Amino acid sequence: MKQLTVIGGGNAGRNLIETVRAQHVSLPITLIDARPAVWENRSFIFADTFPAPLRLDRWAAGQRIEFICAPAVQVRPHRRKVVLKSGNTHEYGTLAVASGMQSRKEDLRGVHREGFSYLSDLNLLKVNDYLKISEEVCIEASTWQGIRWAFACARCKMRVRLVGKDFGFLGNSRELVFERCGQHRIEIYEGAALAEIIGEKMVKAVKLEPLKVLSAQIVIKDSGFEPATRFLPEGAETFGVFFTNLERVFCAGSVTGDDAAHRKFFFGQEEISGRQGRMLAEYLLNDTAPEWKEPEYPDPEACLREELERALPPRSEEAVQGAESGEREA
Ligand SMILES: Cc1cc2nc3c(=O)[nH]c(=O)nc-3n(C[C@H](O)[C@H](O)[C@H](O)COP(=O)(O)OP(=O)(O)OC[C@H]3O[C@@H](n4cnc5c(N)ncnc54)[C@H](O)[C@@H]3O)c2cc1C
């Protein structure tokens, strides 16, 4: 391997790069990521403030690699080039696609307004600033990830409106989740969906369907996920966890999951993606074919309940009223 380019600086991409770098100190490596920062782990929902994310430029400097902060829009395998959104191109020797999952985009008016984001596209450097100056957030959730964001914002003392077409995917835990949301002043609008983001430059409110208008400075849409592979050419296919039908193009991490569209829970994925990144690195360095055994995933209902207990612990009636009057006085 003479050069390595990695698209995606999540768990898979960073583990891949760290493993390669540890054994190959002088190999030219480039990381391309659309976002300037990522979270190292997602335990932020248990904190009372949003922790600082990991800045990829600083991480890249520590690994002595080049970092390009730009969305990749096309891979041209015959020319071994990645086309960036700016129109610039980047030439690769070996390409690892570790771009994870992205929120499915839907037809929604007003998405260009500042303060709106699809869940997977959140710019974590900006989000922290918005959260500091905003009081109301509206989150449409269609998976557990969106609901977790509602918990995180509630812990940061924001007024949270949680919107969803159907929370039936919570199974037997649905009532418990609703009860805890009530105790932590998360308002739930079930059977509703975002219809329009209202404002001028910035978001001021959100229109729901059926008709209701809620004021909000931040709106987050979790519309479910799909593998983030739109930049691959038509006909590109992945084989198993690491291989593609494109010459010198490999993949690792949650980008390879073909069931992303149906999944509501992603427990244990962080560790799995990291492991896949390290295994792909070993293959690229030593040519030892990775033998991937599908891991046993933890029981989602048990994980959900554990997260709920930690993020939104039960509150007595008096505590709820006390919190409400405290907030009114403030
Ligand atoms: C919003 C969200 C929350 C999640 N929460 C959890 C959780 O709490 N626990 C858990 O186990 N799993 C969670 N998951 C599942 C998650 O996919 C895995 O945990 C794990 O982080 C996946 O690692 P990865 O490196 O494969 O992908 P990711 O960590 O998603 O990293 C992919 C990176 O690729 C970049 N990228 C994508 N497309 C492009 C492009 N076109 N050009 C350039 N860069 C691009 C992204 O900006 C991102 O930084 C979550 C997923 C999402 C999307």
The ligand as a Gaussian input file, in Angstrom:
#p B3LYP/6-31G(d) Opt

LIG

0 1
 C      -27.033000      10.126000      14.770000
 C      -26.495000       8.777000      15.116000
 C      -26.420000       8.381000      16.461000
 C      -25.930000       7.126000      16.804000
 N      -25.844000       6.778000      18.123000
 C      -25.307000       5.558000      18.453000
 C      -25.121000       5.169000      19.817000
 O      -25.472000       5.903000      20.716000
 N      -24.576000       3.964000      20.102000
 C      -24.182000       3.130000      19.117000
 O      -23.641000       2.053000      19.399000
 N      -24.340000       3.482000      17.828000
 C      -24.894000       4.650000      17.480000
 N      -25.059000       4.990000      16.172000
 C      -24.679000       4.018000      15.185000
 C      -23.317000       4.380000      14.665000
 O      -23.464000       4.266000      13.316000
 C      -22.214000       3.513000      15.261000
 O      -22.212000       3.528000      16.623000
 C      -20.790000       3.917000      14.933000
 O      -20.514000       5.198000      15.426000
 C      -20.580000       3.853000      13.501000
 O      -19.240000       4.195000      13.249000
 P      -18.815000       4.466000      11.793000
 O      -17.410000       4.921000      11.873000
 O      -19.140000       3.302000      10.942000
 O      -19.770000       5.651000      11.304000
 P      -19.959000       7.103000      11.894000
 O      -19.532000       7.202000      13.304000
 O      -21.335000       7.504000      11.555000
 O      -18.926000       7.980000      11.050000
 C      -19.106000       8.233000       9.692000
 C      -18.444000       9.546000       9.332000
 O      -18.477000       9.668000       7.903000
 C      -18.760000      10.998000       7.579000
 N      -19.389000      11.040000       6.256000
 C      -20.575000      10.495000       5.889000
 N      -20.825000      10.746000       4.581000
 C      -19.772000      11.459000       4.122000
 C      -19.438000      12.023000       2.867000
 N      -20.246000      11.904000       1.785000
 N      -18.283000      12.714000       2.748000
 C      -17.447000      12.855000       3.809000
 N      -17.724000      12.346000       5.031000
 C      -18.850000      11.659000       5.190000
 C      -19.686000      11.480000       8.683000
 O      -19.622000      12.900000       8.810000
 C      -19.156000      10.751000       9.907000
 O      -18.265000      11.531000      10.665000
 C      -25.525000       6.239000      15.796000
 C      -25.597000       6.636000      14.468000
 C      -26.056000       7.884000      14.119000
 C      -26.096000       8.276000      12.661000

